[in-house]
Every structure is written in structure tokens, then in C-alpha cells.
Amino acid sequence: MAKSLQEQLLGAGLISDSKAKTAKTNKRKQTKAQRKNKAVVEDNTKQQLAEAKAEQVEKDRLLNQQKQQQAEQKAIVAQVKQLIDTCKVPQDKEGEAYNFSDGATIKKIYVDTEKREQIAKGRLAIVKLEGRYEIVTAEVAAKISQRDETAVVLLNDRKTEDKAVEDDAYADYQIPDDLMW
């Protein structure tokens, strides 16, 4: 029959008889007190395991939340890309250059005169997708700005344009067609 750990330690000379006896009596007293008082002896390992498990659960929750946010961001980018690709207005490479500002830089897009007027009146808008600029309708630009405000580069306000036409003191004067900035 196999020897107990205490007997093995005594045989190896790692502990003395007095230490073995005191350890045995302390263990017996502890179990007796536990049975008598029905007191639960604190077990530090169980508490540490519970804390470690709680930390791991919190860590997993934060990681899942981060992954969910990344997935939502990816879905928004895909929605914006799909809106732009399906609703973009074709550009005219041989048309007039329309200059607009994107942040601190001036960019150029080529459009015909009809589209140029519609951009100025707020019926068409310029959006940015993966480094390229596309022209979409104002309604599509409004949908895009709901998902990602930074994608809409230029969208003129229709209300101020309509008021300007009504209150224009120079409406009777013709503006030359060759004026461009």
C-alpha cells in the first residue's frame, strides 16, 4: 500500500516528527471545529479562481464588444460604398473642371455645365470613397451622411439657394458664362 505524503516526507527526512504531529493536530482541530460550528473555512484558492474567472469574463466581454464595434463599422463602410456605387452620376472627362475643397486642399472634378449647375444648387453632391470622388444626388448624400458624415465632401444647401434666387437684386443682369474660379 502506498504511503501518505506525510510518511514519505518523514522517510525522506524533509520534516521532523514534531512538525508532522503539529500539522496533523492542527488539521484535526480544524475539521472538528468545522463540523461542530458548521463554519466554512476560507479557501483562498477558490476565491482566487473566482476572481480570475470574473476577470476573464470581463476581458472576454470587452473583447466581444470591440469586435462588435469593428463589425458595425465595417457594415457602415460597406453600406456607404454600396450607396455610392449604385447611385453615382457619371462624370464627364471632357467637361469643365469643377473645383471644390476637401479639408485644406483644393480638388478638381470634371463635369458638364448642367451637372455643374445642379451641384451649385444643391441637387447633386460630391462624396469621397476610398480616395476617389464621385457625384451623387442630394438624397443619396443625405443617406450617406447619416451613416458617415466624413464621406460627404460637398453638399450645397438648397434652402439658401432658393432664397438667394428670390431675393436676388441682380436677377435682371446676365452673368457671363466664362466666369470660373
FIKOLTOR-355934 format. One record per residue: residue in one letter; residue number from 1; x, z, y of N, C-alpha, C, O in turn. Coordinates in pm, whole numbers, plus 50000, padded with zeros to 5 digits. Layout:
N
 residu num   npx   npz   npy  capx  capz  capy   cpx   cpz   cpy   opx   opz   opy
      a NUM     X     Z     Y     X     Z     Y     X     Z     Y     X     Z     Y
...
# end
This chain:
181
 residu num   npx   npz   npy  capx  capz  capy   cpx   cpz   cpy   opx   opz   opy
      m   1 50084 50000 49882 50000 50000 50000 50088 50000 50123 50196 50060 50122
      a   2 50044 49934 50228 50123 49920 50350 50122 50050 50429 50024 50124 50429
      k   3 50232 50074 50494 50245 50195 50575 50183 50171 50713 50178 50058 50761
      s   4 50137 50278 50775 50083 50268 50910 50197 50246 51008 50314 50264 50975
      l   5 50161 50209 51126 50262 50183 51229 50343 50308 51258 50464 50302 51277
      q   6 50275 50421 51261 50343 50548 51291 50446 50578 51183 50557 50621 51213
      e   7 50410 50556 51057 50504 50580 50947 50620 50483 50953 50734 50520 50923
      q   8 50594 50361 50990 50701 50262 51000 50799 50297 51110 50920 50284 51093
      l   9 50745 50344 51227 50833 50384 51338 50915 50506 51300 51033 50514 51336
      l  10 50856 50602 51229 50929 50720 51183 51040 50678 51086 51152 50729 51095
      g  11 51010 50587 50993 51108 50541 50896 51223 50469 50962 51337 50480 50917
      a  12 51195 50397 51070 51300 50323 51141 51378 50415 51233 51486 50377 51280
      g  13 51327 50534 51260 51397 50628 51346 51374 50602 51494 51452 50648 51577
      l  14 51272 50531 51527 51245 50500 51667 51171 50613 51739 51183 50626 51861
      i  15 51095 50693 51665 51029 50809 51724 51060 50932 51639 51097 50922 51522
      s  16 51042 51046 51701 51066 51171 51627 50935 51224 51570 50827 51178 51606
      d  17 50948 51325 51480 50829 51383 51418 50740 51452 51522 50618 51444 51513
      s  18 50800 51517 51619 50721 51589 51720 50640 51492 51807 50524 51519 51839
      k  19 50700 51382 51844 50627 51282 51922 50514 51221 51842 50406 51196 51896
      a  20 50536 51198 51717 50433 51142 51631 50317 51238 51617 50201 51197 51623
      k  21 50346 51369 51599 50241 51469 51586 50162 51483 51715 50039 51490 51710
      t  22 50228 51486 51831 50156 51498 51958 50068 51376 51983 49957 51389 52035
      a  23 50116 51258 51949 50036 51137 51966 49913 51141 51877 49805 51100 51918
      k  24 49932 51191 51753 49821 51199 51658 49718 51301 51704 49598 51274 51695
      t  25 49762 51417 51754 49667 51519 51801 49595 51473 51926 49476 51498 51942
      n  26 49666 51405 52017 49601 51353 52139 49493 51250 52103 49386 51249 52163
      k  27 49522 51166 52009 49426 51065 51966 49304 51133 51903 49191 51093 51929
      r  28 49327 51235 51818 49218 51306 51752 49132 51379 51855 49009 51378 51845
      k  29 49196 51443 51955 49122 51515 52059 49037 51418 52142 48924 51449 52178
      q  30 49093 51304 52169 49021 51205 52249 48898 51155 52175 48791 51145 52235
      t  31 48910 51124 52048 48794 51076 51972 48690 51185 51954 48570 51159 51956
      k  32 48737 51311 51936 48645 51424 51922 48566 51446 52051 48445 51467 52047
      a  33 48636 51441 52166 48570 51459 52295 48472 51345 52321 48366 51364 52381
      q  34 48509 51229 52276 48422 51113 52296 48294 51128 52215 48185 51098 52264
      r  35 48305 51175 52091 48187 51193 52007 48101 51309 52058 47978 51302 52058
      k  36 48167 51415 52102 48095 51534 52145 48021 51510 52276 47902 51541 52287
      n  37 48086 51457 52373 48028 51437 52506 47965 51299 52523 47903 51270 52625
      k  38 47983 51216 52425 47938 51077 52434 47993 51011 52560 47927 50927 52622
      a  39 48110 51049 52597 48177 50995 52714 48252 50869 52672 48310 50863 52563
      v  40 48249 50772 52757 48318 50647 52729 48458 50656 52789 48474 50682 52908
      v  41 48555 50634 52706 48692 50636 52753 48719 50503 52823 48684 50396 52772
      e  42 48779 50511 52937 48806 50391 53013 48908 50306 52940 49014 50352 52896
      d  43 48873 50184 52931 48964 50092 52866 49011 49992 52973 48935 49905 53016
      n  44 49134 50006 53013 49187 49922 53121 49194 49775 53081 49177 49687 53165
      t  45 49217 49749 52957 49228 49609 52916 49095 49537 52929 49090 49421 52969
      k  46 48987 49606 52894 48855 49543 52909 48824 49515 53055 48770 49410 53089
      q  47 48859 49611 53140 48836 49593 53283 48921 49478 53337 48872 49397 53417
      q  48 49046 49469 53295 49133 49362 53341 49082 49227 53291 49085 49128 53364
      l  49 49035 49223 53166 48980 49098 53114 48856 49056 53192 48836 48937 53220
      a  50 48773 49154 53225 48652 49122 53303 48688 49069 53442 48626 48974 53490
      e  51 48787 49130 53505 48831 49083 53637 48892 48944 53628 48865 48859 53713
      a  52 48972 48921 53526 49034 48790 53509 48927 48683 53484 48937 48571 53535
      k  53 48826 48720 53405 48718 48625 53378 48639 48595 53505 48602 48480 53529
      a  54 48614 48698 53586 48542 48678 53712 48623 48588 53806 48567 48501 53872
      e  55 48753 48611 53812 48839 48527 53897 48837 48382 53848 48832 48290 53929
      q  56 48842 48363 53717 48841 48228 53661 48708 48159 53690 48705 48040 53721
      v  57 48598 48233 53680 48466 48177 53709 48459 48134 53856 48407 48027 53887
      e  58 48510 48217 53946 48510 48185 54089 48598 48062 54116 48562 47974 54195
      k  59 48712 48059 54051 48804 47946 54068 48739 47817 54018 48748 47713 54084
      d  60 48672 47823 53903 48603 47707 53849 48489 47663 53939 48466 47543 53958
      r  61 48417 47759 53996 48306 47726 54086 48358 47653 54210 48298 47554 54252
      l  62 48468 47701 54268 48525 47637 54386 48575 47496 54352 48559 47403 54430
      l  63 48636 47482 54235 48686 47352 54193 48570 47254 54172 48579 47137 54211
      n  64 48463 47301 54110 48346 47215 54090 48282 47176 54222 48238 47063 54239
      q  65 48278 47270 54316 48222 47241 54448 48306 47136 54519 48252 47046 54583
      q  66 48438 47146 54507 48527 47049 54569 48509 46911 54505 48506 46810 54576
      k  67 48498 46907 54374 48477 46779 54306 48343 46718 54345 48332 46596 54360
      q  68 48242 46802 54362 48110 46753 54402 48115 46695 54543 48054 46591 54569
      q  69 48187 46760 54634 48200 46707 54770 48274 46574 54770 48237 46482 54843
      q  70 48378 46563 54688 48451 46436 54679 48361 46326 54624 48367 46211 54670
      a  71 48278 46359 54526 48187 46260 54469 48083 46216 54573 48050 46098 54581
      e  72 48032 46312 54651 47937 46278 54757 48001 46189 54862 47939 46093 54909
      q  73 48125 46219 54898 48196 46138 54997 48218 45996 54944 48203 45898 55018
      k  74 48252 45986 54817 48271 45855 54755 48141 45776 54754 48140 45655 54778
      a  75 48030 45845 54726 47899 45779 54725 47862 45730 54864 47807 45621 54878
      i  76 47892 45808 54967 47862 45766 55104 47943 45643 55141 47890 45549 55200
      v  77 48071 45643 55106 48156 45526 55135 48103 45403 55062 48102 45294 55118
      a  78 48058 45421 54937 48003 45308 54862 47873 45258 54926 47850 45137 54929
      q  79 47789 45348 54975 47665 45307 55040 47694 45229 55168 47632 45126 55193
      v  80 47790 45278 55247 47827 45208 55372 47881 45070 55339 47846 44971 55405
      k  81 47967 45062 55240 48026 44934 55202 47918 44837 55156 47921 44719 55192
      q  82 47823 44885 55077 47716 44801 55028 47627 44752 55144 47589 44636 55148
      l  83 47595 44843 55237 47514 44803 55353 47583 44694 55434 47521 44596 55473
      i  84 47713 44712 55458 47786 44614 55539 47798 44481 55465 47776 44376 55525
      d  85 47832 44486 55337 47850 44361 55262 47720 44282 55247 47721 44159 55250
      t  86 47608 44352 55232 47482 44280 55212 47417 44235 55342 47342 44138 55342
      c  87 47444 44304 55452 47373 44275 55577 47462 44220 55688 47419 44213 55803
      k  88 47584 44181 55657 47672 44135 55763 47630 43996 55812 47580 43913 55736
      v  89 47651 43975 55940 47622 43848 56004 47750 43766 56001 47857 43817 56036
      p  90 47743 43640 55960 47866 43560 55951 47930 43540 56089 47862 43522 56190
      q  91 48063 43543 56088 48138 43523 56212 48172 43376 56229 48175 43299 56133
      d  92 48196 43338 56353 48232 43200 56384 48379 43198 56423 48416 43240 56533
      k  93 48464 43150 56333 48609 43149 56357 48648 43057 56473 48754 43075 56532
      e  94 48564 42960 56504 48595 42867 56613 48519 42904 56741 48524 42829 56838
      g  95 48450 43018 56741 48372 43058 56857 48459 43126 56962 48582 43119 56961
      e  96 48389 43192 57053 48457 43262 57162 48507 43398 57114 48451 43458 57023
      a  97 48612 43443 57176 48666 43575 57142 48586 43682 57215 48565 43674 57336
      y  98 48541 43782 57141 48470 43896 57199 48562 44016 57185 48594 44058 57073
      n  99 48604 44071 57297 48695 44185 57296 48616 44315 57299 48518 44328 57372
      f 100 48659 44410 57220 48597 44543 57216 48706 44645 57188 48815 44611 57142
      s 101 48675 44770 57217 48775 44874 57196 48742 44954 57070 48627 44990 57045
      d 102 48845 44979 56993 48835 45065 56875 48932 45180 56897 49051 45171 56867
      g 103 48877 45289 56949 48965 45401 56985 49044 45366 57110 48986 45342 57216
      a 104 49176 45363 57097 49261 45334 57211 49311 45190 57210 49384 45150 57301
      t 105 49272 45111 57110 49320 44974 57101 49207 44874 57130 49090 44902 57103
      i 106 49245 44760 57184 49151 44652 57210 49159 44554 57094 49266 44504 57060
      k 107 49045 44528 57033 49037 44436 56920 48958 44313 56961 48889 44313 57063
      k 108 48968 44207 56880 48905 44080 56912 48831 44030 56788 48881 44037 56676
      i 109 48712 43979 56812 48634 43919 56704 48576 43789 56761 48540 43782 56878
      y 110 48569 43685 56677 48524 43554 56723 48377 43534 56686 48338 43542 56570
      v 111 48296 43507 56789 48152 43487 56771 48106 43372 56860 48176 43332 56953
      d 112 47987 43319 56829 47931 43217 56917 47858 43285 57034 47843 43408 57034
      t 113 47815 43208 57131 47757 43267 57252 47627 43342 57224 47599 43443 57289
      e 114 47548 43296 57131 47422 43364 57100 47450 43505 57044 47386 43602 57085
      k 115 47542 43514 56952 47576 43645 56895 47642 43734 56999 47625 43856 56998
      r 116 47717 43674 57087 47783 43749 57194 47678 43817 57283 47692 43934 57319
      e 117 47573 43743 57317 47465 43798 57399 47390 43908 57323 47352 44010 57382
      q 118 47368 43887 57195 47297 43987 57115 47379 44116 57101 47323 44226 57099
      i 119 47511 44103 57092 47597 44223 57089 47587 44296 57222 47578 44419 57226
      a 120 47590 44221 57330 47582 44282 57463 47447 44350 57486 47440 44452 57555
      k 121 47341 44294 57431 47208 44351 57450 47177 44463 57351 47075 44531 57365
      g 122 47262 44484 57252 47241 44594 57158 47161 44555 57035 47118 44642 56960
      r 123 47141 44427 57013 47069 44383 56894 47161 44370 56774 47118 44384 56660
      l 124 47288 44344 56801 47390 44339 56696 47495 44446 56726 47512 44487 56841
      a 125 47565 44489 56623 47667 44592 56638 47792 44550 56560 47786 44466 56470
      i 126 47902 44610 56596 48029 44586 56527 48064 44712 56448 48066 44822 56503
      v 127 48092 44694 56319 48128 44806 56232 48265 44778 56169 48309 44664 56160
      k 128 48329 44886 56127 48461 44875 56067 48451 44915 55920 48395 45019 55887
      l 129 48507 44830 55834 48507 44857 55691 48643 44820 55634 48682 44703 55633
      e 130 48715 44920 55587 48845 44901 55522 48940 44816 55606 49008 44728 55553
      g 131 48945 44841 55736 49039 44772 55824 48989 44641 55880 49058 44581 55963
      r 132 48874 44594 55838 48821 44469 55894 48694 44500 55971 48627 44601 55947
      y 133 48662 44411 56063 48545 44431 56149 48437 44330 56112 48465 44212 56091
      e 134 48315 44380 56104 48202 44295 56068 48091 44315 56171 48087 44416 56241
      i 135 48001 44216 56179 47887 44223 56270 47762 44245 56185 47739 44175 56087
      v 136 47682 44345 56224 47557 44375 56155 47447 44394 56260 47475 44403 56379
      t 137 47323 44400 56214 47213 44423 56307 47213 44569 56352 47276 44654 56289
      a 138 47143 44596 56459 47139 44732 56514 47071 44829 56418 47110 44946 56410
      e 139 46971 44782 56344 46902 44869 56248 46996 44910 56136 46997 45027 56095
      v 140 47074 44817 56087 47171 44847 55981 47279 44940 56036 47324 45031 55966
      a 141 47321 44918 56159 47422 45005 56221 47370 45147 56235 47446 45243 56221
      a 142 47239 45162 56262 47180 45296 56271 47183 45364 56134 47212 45484 56126
      k 143 47154 45290 56028 47161 45346 55893 47305 45385 55857 47328 45489 55795
      i 144 47399 45301 55897 47539 45329 55868 47585 45453 55944 47658 45536 55889
      s 145 47544 45467 56069 47587 45583 56148 47527 45713 56096 47585 45820 56116
      q 146 47412 45706 56028 47356 45825 55965 47447 45873 55852 47459 45993 55828
      r 147 47511 45779 55783 47597 45815 55672 47741 45843 55716 47804 45938 55670
      d 148 47792 45758 55808 47930 45773 55854 47938 45723 55998 47935 45602 56023
      e 149 47947 45815 56092 47947 45779 56235 48073 45703 56275 48069 45623 56369
      t 150 48183 45725 56206 48309 45661 56243 48311 45513 56206 48396 45439 56256
      a 151 48221 45468 56120 48221 45328 56078 48165 45237 56187 48202 45119 56193
      v 152 48077 45287 56272 48019 45205 56379 48114 45208 56499 48135 45312 56560
      v 153 48169 45092 56530 48266 45082 56639 48197 45053 56772 48231 45113 56873
      l 154 48101 44961 56772 48035 44922 56896 47887 44900 56870 47848 44816 56789
      l 155 47804 44976 56940 47660 44958 56936 47609 44989 57076 47601 45104 57117
      n 156 47576 44882 57149 47526 44899 57285 47383 44952 57281 47307 44920 57190
      d 157 47349 45031 57381 47217 45093 57388 47116 44993 57441 47138 44932 57546
      r 158 47006 44974 57370 46903 44879 57411 46824 44927 57532 46791 44847 57620
      k 159 46794 45056 57540 46710 45109 57647 46774 45088 57783 46707 45047 57877
      t 160 46901 45117 57795 46967 45099 57924 46977 44951 57959 46973 44915 58077
      e 161 46990 44866 57859 46998 44723 57884 46863 44671 57934 46860 44590 58027
      d 162 46751 44716 57874 46618 44673 57918 46590 44721 58059 46534 44646 58139
      k 163 46628 44845 58093 46608 44897 58228 46693 44820 58328 46649 44794 58440
      a 164 46813 44783 58288 46900 44711 58379 46841 44574 58411 46857 44525 58523
      v 165 46775 44512 58315 46713 44382 58339 46595 44397 58435 46576 44313 58523
      e 166 46518 44503 58419 46403 44525 58506 46445 44557 58649 46383 44508 58743
      d 167 46548 44638 58667 46590 44684 58799 46704 44601 58857 46768 44644 58954
      d 168 46730 44486 58801 46844 44407 58845 46814 44342 58980 46725 44258 58992
      a 169 46890 44384 59081 46871 44328 59215 46927 44187 59226 46888 44110 59314
      y 170 47018 44153 59136 47081 44021 59141 47023 43927 59036 47090 43831 58996
      a 171 46903 43951 58992 46842 43869 58887 46820 43725 58933 46818 43633 58851
      d 172 46804 43704 59062 46779 43569 59112 46907 43485 59120 46900 43364 59136
      y 173 47022 43548 59108 47150 43478 59119 47201 43440 58981 47192 43517 58886
      q 174 47255 43319 58973 47306 43271 58845 47450 43318 58826 47530 43314 58919
      i 175 47482 43364 58704 47617 43410 58671 47690 43297 58601 47637 43237 58507
      p 176 47811 43268 58646 47887 43159 58581 47913 43192 58434 47933 43309 58399
      d 177 47913 43088 58348 47930 43106 58204 48075 43131 58164 48102 43180 58054
      d 178 48169 43097 58251 48310 43105 58212 48373 43243 58241 48494 43259 58226
      l 179 48294 43340 58280 48348 43473 58305 48359 43551 58174 48259 43574 58106
      m 180 48481 43590 58138 48507 43670 58019 48612 43771 58054 48694 43748 58143
      w 181 48612 43880 57985 48719 43979 58010 48816 43978 57898 48913 44054 57900
# end
